[in-house]
Amino acid sequence: MSAVSTLPLPRPDALRPRLIALGAVTSVEFIENGMVMFAAGQIAAGLHLSAQEFAFAYTLYGAGAILMLFKHRWMVERLGYRRFVLLSLACFGIGSALCALAGGLAQFAAGRLLQGLGGATFFTAGRLAMNDLPEPARRAGLLTFVASLLGASAIAPLLAVGLMELGQWRALFWFGVPQALLVGWGAHAHLSRSVIPREERSTEHWGWLLWLCAGVFGLQHAIQAIGLGTSEPRTVALAAGTSILMLAVFAWRQRRRERPLIDCRGLAQQRYLLGLAMYFIGYCLIGSSGLMVPILLHTVLSLSLLESAMVTSCAMAGSVTVALLHLRLAQGRPRHRLFMLAGLALFGAGSLGLSTADARSAWPELAPAVLAIYLAIPLFLGPVAAATFTGLPGKAFSHGYQVKNIIRQVGLSSSIALATVALHLVSREQVFTLMAMAVIPAGLAVMAQREFR
């Protein structure tokens, strides 16, 4: 047994402030993303943005987040977590202010880019900081981490409604300024200041990071263009092919470096690679449902924003309970595949239930379908989170978690972009039918795999 594992459990009064601080850091991006997805229609209408323009701004957010996720380790090695998180909070706050002051697409997109560059830090930093806790306290840290990210997502709709009552859609982004200041003030004392010796630091030129960012943005923008039909097929194919080539060149360069930004040499395990694919599916479910459910409740069923927020937040509060319950049940016999299939079945059933909604539907009739969708997410992603990193060497965990969060951001931004453009092509009800159909190949993939049992 290691020396670390024999350390006594810290006193609750000493551990609690640190857990609260790390949970607050983790929650920043989830509150912001939850509010933006819930109020997407109001934001787009307030700025007079088309579906294509709103999807473009979200894609730019994703590209900025992916750039910083790749640069995460490079920054931490040189700055330490305390300065890195504080600088990220400053970037996030400036981006929030730009969005709040925006009068059109250009300034709004610039603000979203800065929010992505800053906000990408918090999820990864919160999770990796939990590993710095003494061994006996790490389970409490994991519970705090899960509860903070899901709890933040659950309160986001109600918070969005309250803020819009005060200052319409702009208040959603003004909130990010004091939020960044408050979290920075509360968390700075609980974050590590240690840096890595110069000779052990990862190396990469900023130019190659911009190359990566251009490749990611080009690929996701091509996905948008396919759905909207705003570009010639040859142009879209050329943009997608060029972007894929750029990403391949970047990956090849990383593999040849002695100290790459993300060392993938320890990640080439079948279980881990399967987990990344499952994560991508799960975050696509989160992105599409997070955008579509509030739109259905407010515009199709004509619920007020407050009523829509209450339905959404209550359903998402159920997902917090299911996630914590799964953590307890999975201690003995995990049964990963069973939970994952149950989650996909619930998501498909809920999506089919909402696909029948029209203006004559009463929301209590559709409440079980909404609840099913939000309960499905932790049932699917809980086993994925538990199994993906099993077997990875300890030194590879931070690298693996960075890659996982890159997949998360790609899945979220791609699914939101695709759902946005789907709204441009078909009715809202048909989008839910497409979401239900997408569960079928995902379910077949889960049944066929052997790693997550």
C-alpha positions as CSV (number, residue, x, y, z in Angstrom):
1,M,0.0,0.0,0.0
2,S,1.3,3.4,-0.9
3,A,2.1,6.1,1.5
4,V,-0.6,8.3,0.0
5,S,-3.3,5.7,0.6
6,T,-2.5,5.4,4.4
7,L,-3.1,9.1,5.0
8,P,-5.9,9.7,7.4
9,L,-9.2,11.1,6.0
10,P,-9.1,14.9,6.3
11,R,-11.5,16.4,8.9
12,P,-14.9,17.3,7.3
13,D,-14.5,20.9,8.3
14,A,-11.1,21.1,6.4
15,L,-12.2,19.1,3.4
16,R,-15.6,20.8,2.8
17,P,-14.3,24.2,1.6
18,R,-12.0,22.6,-0.8
19,L,-14.7,20.4,-2.3
20,I,-17.1,23.4,-2.6
21,A,-14.4,25.4,-4.4
22,L,-13.6,22.6,-6.8
23,G,-17.3,22.0,-7.4
24,A,-17.8,25.7,-8.2
25,V,-15.0,25.6,-10.7
26,T,-16.5,22.6,-12.4
27,S,-20.0,24.1,-12.5
28,V,-19.1,27.3,-14.4
29,E,-19.3,26.0,-18.0
30,F,-22.3,23.8,-17.2
31,I,-24.3,26.7,-15.9
32,E,-23.4,28.8,-18.9
33,N,-24.0,26.1,-21.5
34,G,-27.2,25.1,-19.9
35,M,-28.6,28.6,-20.0
36,V,-27.5,29.2,-23.6
37,M,-29.1,26.0,-24.8
38,F,-32.3,26.7,-22.8
39,A,-32.6,30.2,-24.2
40,A,-31.2,29.6,-27.7
41,G,-34.4,30.8,-29.3
42,Q,-34.5,34.0,-27.3
43,I,-30.8,34.8,-27.9
44,A,-31.1,34.2,-31.7
45,A,-34.3,36.3,-31.9
46,G,-32.8,39.1,-29.8
47,L,-29.7,39.3,-32.1
48,H,-31.7,38.6,-35.3
49,L,-29.6,35.6,-36.0
50,S,-30.5,32.9,-38.5
51,A,-30.2,29.2,-37.6
52,Q,-27.0,29.1,-39.7
53,E,-25.5,32.1,-37.8
54,F,-26.4,30.8,-34.4
55,A,-24.9,27.4,-35.3
56,F,-21.8,29.2,-36.5
57,A,-21.3,30.9,-33.2
58,Y,-21.7,27.7,-31.3
59,T,-19.2,26.0,-33.6
60,L,-16.7,28.8,-33.0
61,Y,-17.2,28.2,-29.2
62,G,-16.4,24.5,-29.7
63,A,-13.3,25.3,-31.8
64,G,-12.0,27.6,-29.1
65,A,-12.7,25.1,-26.4
66,I,-10.9,22.3,-28.3
67,L,-7.9,24.5,-28.9
68,M,-7.6,25.2,-25.2
69,L,-8.2,21.6,-24.2
70,F,-5.2,20.6,-26.4
71,K,-3.2,23.5,-24.7
72,H,-4.4,22.6,-21.2
73,R,-1.4,20.6,-20.1
74,W,1.0,23.1,-21.7
75,M,-0.5,25.9,-19.8
76,V,-0.7,24.1,-16.5
77,E,3.0,23.0,-16.7
78,R,4.1,26.6,-17.0
79,L,1.5,28.5,-14.9
80,G,0.2,26.0,-12.4
81,Y,-3.5,25.4,-11.9
82,R,-4.1,28.5,-9.8
83,R,-2.9,31.0,-12.3
84,F,-4.3,29.0,-15.3
85,V,-7.8,28.8,-13.8
86,L,-7.8,32.5,-12.8
87,L,-6.7,33.5,-16.3
88,S,-9.3,31.3,-17.8
89,L,-12.0,32.8,-15.6
90,A,-10.9,36.3,-16.8
91,C,-11.1,35.2,-20.4
92,F,-14.5,33.7,-19.8
93,G,-15.8,36.9,-18.1
94,I,-14.6,39.1,-20.9
95,G,-16.2,36.8,-23.4
96,S,-19.5,36.9,-21.4
97,A,-19.4,40.7,-21.4
98,L,-18.8,40.8,-25.2
99,C,-21.8,38.6,-25.7
100,A,-24.0,40.7,-23.4
101,L,-23.0,43.9,-25.4
102,A,-23.3,42.3,-28.8
103,G,-25.4,44.0,-31.5
104,G,-24.9,41.3,-34.2
105,L,-23.2,38.2,-35.2
106,A,-19.5,39.4,-35.3
107,Q,-19.3,40.6,-31.7
108,F,-21.5,37.7,-30.4
109,A,-19.3,35.1,-32.2
110,A,-16.1,36.8,-30.8
111,G,-17.6,36.6,-27.3
112,R,-18.5,33.0,-27.7
113,L,-14.9,32.2,-28.9
114,L,-13.5,33.8,-25.7
115,Q,-16.0,31.9,-23.6
116,G,-14.9,28.7,-25.3
117,L,-11.2,29.5,-24.7
118,G,-11.8,30.2,-21.0
119,G,-14.6,27.7,-20.3
120,A,-12.9,24.6,-21.6
121,T,-10.6,24.7,-18.6
122,F,-13.0,24.3,-15.8
123,F,-14.4,20.7,-16.4
124,T,-10.9,19.2,-16.9
125,A,-9.3,21.3,-14.1
126,G,-12.1,20.3,-11.6
127,R,-11.7,16.6,-12.3
128,L,-7.9,16.5,-12.3
129,A,-7.8,18.6,-9.1
130,M,-9.9,15.9,-7.4
131,N,-6.9,13.5,-7.9
132,D,-4.8,15.8,-5.7
133,L,-7.0,14.9,-2.8
134,P,-5.8,12.3,-0.3
135,E,-6.8,8.8,-1.3
136,P,-9.5,8.4,1.4
137,A,-11.2,11.7,0.3
138,R,-11.3,10.9,-3.4
139,R,-14.7,9.2,-3.3
140,A,-16.2,12.3,-1.7
141,G,-14.4,14.3,-4.4
142,L,-15.9,12.2,-7.2
143,L,-19.4,12.6,-5.7
144,T,-18.9,16.3,-5.5
145,F,-17.7,16.5,-9.1
146,V,-20.7,14.5,-10.5
147,A,-23.2,16.4,-8.3
148,S,-21.8,19.8,-9.3
149,L,-21.8,19.3,-13.0
150,L,-25.3,17.7,-13.1
151,G,-26.6,20.1,-10.4
152,A,-25.4,23.1,-12.4
153,S,-27.1,21.8,-15.5
154,A,-30.3,21.3,-13.5
155,I,-30.5,24.8,-12.1
156,A,-29.5,26.5,-15.4
157,P,-33.0,26.7,-17.0
158,L,-34.6,28.2,-13.9
159,L,-31.6,30.6,-13.5
160,A,-32.0,31.6,-17.2
161,V,-35.6,32.5,-16.7
162,G,-34.9,34.5,-13.6
163,L,-32.1,36.4,-15.4
164,M,-34.2,37.1,-18.5
165,E,-36.9,38.5,-16.3
166,L,-34.4,41.0,-15.0
167,G,-32.6,41.9,-18.2
168,Q,-33.8,39.8,-21.1
169,W,-31.3,37.5,-22.9
170,R,-28.4,39.8,-22.3
171,A,-28.6,39.1,-18.5
172,L,-27.6,35.5,-19.2
173,F,-24.2,36.7,-20.3
174,W,-23.8,39.5,-17.8
175,F,-24.2,36.9,-15.1
176,G,-20.9,35.3,-16.3
177,V,-18.9,38.4,-15.2
178,P,-19.7,38.3,-11.4
179,Q,-19.8,34.5,-11.6
180,A,-16.2,34.4,-12.8
181,L,-15.1,36.9,-10.1
182,L,-16.9,35.0,-7.3
183,V,-15.5,31.6,-8.3
184,G,-12.0,33.0,-8.7
185,W,-12.2,34.6,-5.3
186,G,-13.5,31.4,-3.6
187,A,-11.3,28.8,-5.4
188,H,-7.9,30.5,-5.7
189,A,-6.7,29.3,-2.3
190,H,-7.6,25.7,-3.1
191,L,-5.7,25.3,-6.4
192,S,-2.2,24.1,-6.8
193,R,0.6,26.6,-7.7
194,S,3.2,24.0,-8.6
195,V,4.7,24.1,-12.1
196,I,6.7,21.5,-14.0
197,P,10.5,21.8,-14.4
198,R,11.5,23.2,-17.8
199,E,13.1,20.1,-19.1
200,E,10.0,18.0,-18.5
201,R,7.4,20.3,-20.1
202,S,5.5,19.4,-23.3
203,T,6.4,21.4,-26.4
204,E,4.4,22.7,-29.3
205,H,4.3,25.9,-31.3
206,W,1.2,28.1,-31.1
207,G,1.1,28.1,-34.9
208,W,0.3,24.4,-34.9
209,L,-2.4,24.9,-32.3
210,L,-4.0,27.5,-34.7
211,W,-3.6,24.9,-37.5
212,L,-5.5,22.4,-35.3
213,C,-8.2,25.0,-34.5
214,A,-8.7,25.7,-38.2
215,G,-9.0,22.0,-38.9
216,V,-11.6,21.4,-36.2
217,F,-13.6,24.5,-37.1
218,G,-13.6,23.6,-40.8
219,L,-14.8,20.1,-40.2
220,Q,-17.7,21.2,-38.0
221,H,-18.6,24.0,-40.3
222,A,-18.8,21.5,-43.2
223,I,-21.2,19.4,-41.1
224,Q,-23.4,22.5,-40.7
225,A,-23.3,23.2,-44.5
226,I,-24.4,19.6,-45.3
227,G,-27.6,20.1,-43.3
228,L,-28.4,23.6,-44.4
229,G,-27.6,23.0,-48.1
230,T,-26.0,26.5,-48.3
231,S,-22.9,25.4,-50.2
232,E,-22.2,23.3,-53.2
233,P,-21.5,19.6,-52.4
234,R,-18.1,19.8,-54.0
235,T,-17.2,22.8,-51.8
236,V,-18.4,21.0,-48.7
237,A,-16.5,17.9,-49.6
238,L,-13.3,19.9,-50.3
239,A,-13.6,21.7,-46.9
240,A,-14.2,18.5,-45.0
241,G,-11.4,16.7,-46.8
242,T,-9.0,19.5,-46.2
243,S,-9.9,19.7,-42.5
244,I,-9.5,16.0,-42.0
245,L,-6.1,16.2,-43.7
246,M,-5.0,19.1,-41.4
247,L,-6.1,17.1,-38.3
248,A,-4.2,14.0,-39.6
249,V,-1.0,16.1,-40.1
250,F,-1.3,17.5,-36.6
251,A,-1.8,14.0,-35.1
252,W,1.2,12.7,-37.1
253,R,3.4,15.6,-35.8
254,Q,2.3,14.9,-32.2
255,R,3.2,11.3,-32.4
256,R,6.8,12.2,-33.5
257,R,7.5,14.6,-30.7
258,E,9.3,13.4,-27.6
259,R,7.1,15.5,-25.2
260,P,3.8,16.1,-27.1
261,L,0.9,18.1,-25.8
262,I,-1.1,14.9,-25.4
263,D,0.9,11.7,-25.3
264,C,-1.4,9.2,-27.0
265,R,1.2,6.4,-26.9
266,G,-0.3,5.2,-23.5
267,L,-3.9,5.5,-24.7
268,A,-3.9,2.9,-27.5
269,Q,-6.1,0.5,-25.6
270,Q,-9.3,-1.1,-27.0
271,R,-11.3,-0.3,-23.8
272,Y,-10.3,3.3,-23.8
273,L,-10.9,3.8,-27.5
274,L,-14.3,2.2,-27.2
275,G,-15.0,4.5,-24.3
276,L,-14.3,7.6,-26.4
277,A,-16.8,6.4,-29.1
278,M,-19.4,5.9,-26.3
279,Y,-18.6,9.3,-24.9
280,F,-19.2,10.9,-28.3
281,I,-22.6,9.2,-28.6
282,G,-23.5,10.3,-25.0
283,Y,-22.6,13.9,-25.5
284,C,-24.5,14.0,-28.9
285,L,-27.6,12.9,-26.9
286,I,-27.0,15.6,-24.3
287,G,-26.5,18.3,-27.0
288,S,-29.5,17.5,-29.1
289,S,-31.9,17.0,-26.2
290,G,-30.6,20.0,-24.3
291,L,-31.4,22.2,-27.3
292,M,-34.6,20.6,-28.5
293,V,-36.6,19.9,-25.3
294,P,-36.9,23.6,-24.2
295,I,-37.8,24.6,-27.8
296,L,-40.6,22.0,-27.8
297,L,-42.0,23.0,-24.5
298,H,-42.0,26.8,-25.2
299,T,-42.8,27.0,-28.9
300,V,-44.9,23.9,-29.6
301,L,-46.7,23.5,-26.3
302,S,-46.9,27.2,-25.6
303,L,-45.6,26.9,-22.1
304,S,-44.2,30.0,-20.5
305,L,-40.5,30.2,-20.1
306,L,-40.9,29.7,-16.3
307,E,-43.1,26.6,-16.9
308,S,-40.7,25.2,-19.4
309,A,-37.8,25.8,-17.0
310,M,-39.6,24.1,-14.1
311,V,-40.3,21.0,-16.2
312,T,-36.7,20.9,-17.5
313,S,-35.1,21.5,-14.2
314,C,-37.2,19.0,-12.3
315,A,-36.4,16.3,-15.0
316,M,-32.7,17.1,-14.8
317,A,-32.8,17.0,-11.0
318,G,-33.9,13.4,-11.5
319,S,-30.8,12.8,-13.5
320,V,-28.6,13.9,-10.6
321,T,-30.4,11.3,-8.4
322,V,-30.0,8.6,-11.0
323,A,-26.3,9.4,-11.4
324,L,-25.6,9.2,-7.7
325,L,-27.7,6.0,-7.4
326,H,-25.7,4.5,-10.2
327,L,-22.4,5.2,-8.5
328,R,-23.7,3.3,-5.5
329,L,-25.1,0.3,-7.4
330,A,-22.1,0.0,-9.7
331,Q,-19.8,-0.6,-6.7
332,G,-20.7,-4.3,-6.5
333,R,-21.6,-5.6,-9.9
334,P,-21.3,-2.8,-12.5
335,R,-23.4,-4.4,-15.3
336,H,-22.2,-1.6,-17.6
337,R,-23.9,-2.9,-20.8
338,L,-27.3,-3.4,-19.1
339,F,-27.3,0.2,-17.8
340,M,-26.1,1.6,-21.1
341,L,-28.9,-0.2,-23.0
342,A,-31.5,0.9,-20.5
343,G,-30.3,4.5,-21.0
344,L,-30.6,4.3,-24.8
345,A,-34.0,2.6,-24.5
346,L,-35.3,5.4,-22.3
347,F,-33.9,8.1,-24.6
348,G,-35.5,6.5,-27.6
349,A,-38.8,6.1,-25.9
350,G,-38.8,9.6,-24.6
351,S,-37.9,11.0,-28.0
352,L,-40.7,9.0,-29.7
353,G,-43.1,10.3,-27.0
354,L,-42.1,13.9,-27.8
355,S,-42.3,13.3,-31.6
356,T,-46.1,13.1,-31.2
357,A,-46.4,16.5,-29.5
358,D,-48.4,19.3,-31.1
359,A,-50.1,22.5,-30.0
360,R,-53.1,20.4,-28.6
361,S,-50.9,18.4,-26.3
362,A,-51.0,19.0,-22.6
363,W,-47.6,19.2,-20.9
364,P,-48.5,16.7,-18.1
365,E,-49.0,14.1,-20.8
366,L,-45.5,14.7,-22.1
367,A,-43.8,15.0,-18.8
368,P,-42.9,11.3,-18.6
369,A,-41.2,11.5,-22.0
370,V,-39.2,14.5,-20.9
371,L,-38.2,12.8,-17.7
372,A,-37.2,9.6,-19.6
373,I,-34.8,11.6,-21.8
374,Y,-33.0,13.2,-18.8
375,L,-32.9,10.0,-16.8
376,A,-31.4,8.2,-19.8
377,I,-28.2,10.4,-19.9
378,P,-26.6,9.3,-16.6
379,L,-27.7,5.7,-17.1
380,F,-25.7,5.7,-20.4
381,L,-22.8,7.9,-19.5
382,G,-22.3,6.6,-15.9
383,P,-21.0,3.2,-17.0
384,V,-18.9,4.8,-19.8
385,A,-17.2,7.1,-17.2
386,A,-16.7,4.2,-14.9
387,A,-15.2,1.8,-17.5
388,T,-13.3,4.0,-20.0
389,F,-10.2,4.8,-17.8
390,T,-9.9,1.3,-16.2
391,G,-6.5,-0.1,-17.1
392,L,-4.9,3.2,-18.1
393,P,-1.6,3.8,-16.4
394,G,-1.7,6.5,-13.8
395,K,0.6,8.8,-15.8
396,A,-1.7,8.5,-18.8
397,F,-4.9,9.6,-16.9
398,S,-4.5,13.3,-17.4
399,H,-3.7,12.8,-21.1
400,G,-6.7,10.5,-21.5
401,Y,-9.0,12.9,-19.7
402,Q,-8.0,15.8,-22.0
403,V,-8.8,13.6,-25.1
404,K,-12.1,12.6,-23.5
405,N,-13.0,16.3,-23.0
406,I,-12.1,17.1,-26.6
407,I,-14.4,14.3,-27.7
408,R,-17.0,15.8,-25.4
409,Q,-16.8,19.2,-27.0
410,V,-16.8,17.8,-30.5
411,G,-19.9,15.8,-29.7
412,L,-21.8,18.7,-28.0
413,S,-21.0,21.3,-30.7
414,S,-21.6,18.8,-33.6
415,S,-25.0,17.7,-32.2
416,I,-26.2,21.2,-31.5
417,A,-25.1,22.3,-34.9
418,L,-26.9,19.4,-36.5
419,A,-30.0,19.8,-34.4
420,T,-30.1,23.5,-35.3
421,V,-29.8,22.8,-39.0
422,A,-32.4,20.0,-38.7
423,L,-34.9,22.5,-37.4
424,H,-34.2,24.5,-40.7
425,L,-35.2,21.4,-42.8
426,V,-37.9,19.5,-40.9
427,S,-40.5,20.2,-38.2
428,R,-39.6,20.1,-34.5
429,E,-41.5,16.9,-34.0
430,Q,-39.6,15.2,-36.8
431,V,-36.3,16.2,-35.2
432,F,-37.3,14.1,-32.2
433,T,-38.1,11.2,-34.5
434,L,-34.6,11.4,-35.9
435,M,-33.2,11.5,-32.4
436,A,-35.1,8.3,-31.6
437,M,-33.9,6.6,-34.8
438,A,-30.3,7.5,-33.9
439,V,-30.5,5.4,-30.8
440,I,-30.9,2.2,-32.9
441,P,-27.3,2.0,-34.3
442,A,-26.0,3.2,-30.9
443,G,-27.8,0.3,-29.2
444,L,-26.5,-2.2,-31.7
445,A,-23.0,-1.0,-31.1
446,V,-23.4,-1.4,-27.3
447,M,-24.8,-4.9,-27.8
448,A,-21.9,-5.9,-30.1
449,Q,-19.0,-4.7,-28.0
450,R,-17.4,-6.9,-25.3
451,E,-15.3,-4.5,-23.3
452,F,-18.1,-2.8,-21.3
453,R,-20.0,-5.7,-19.7
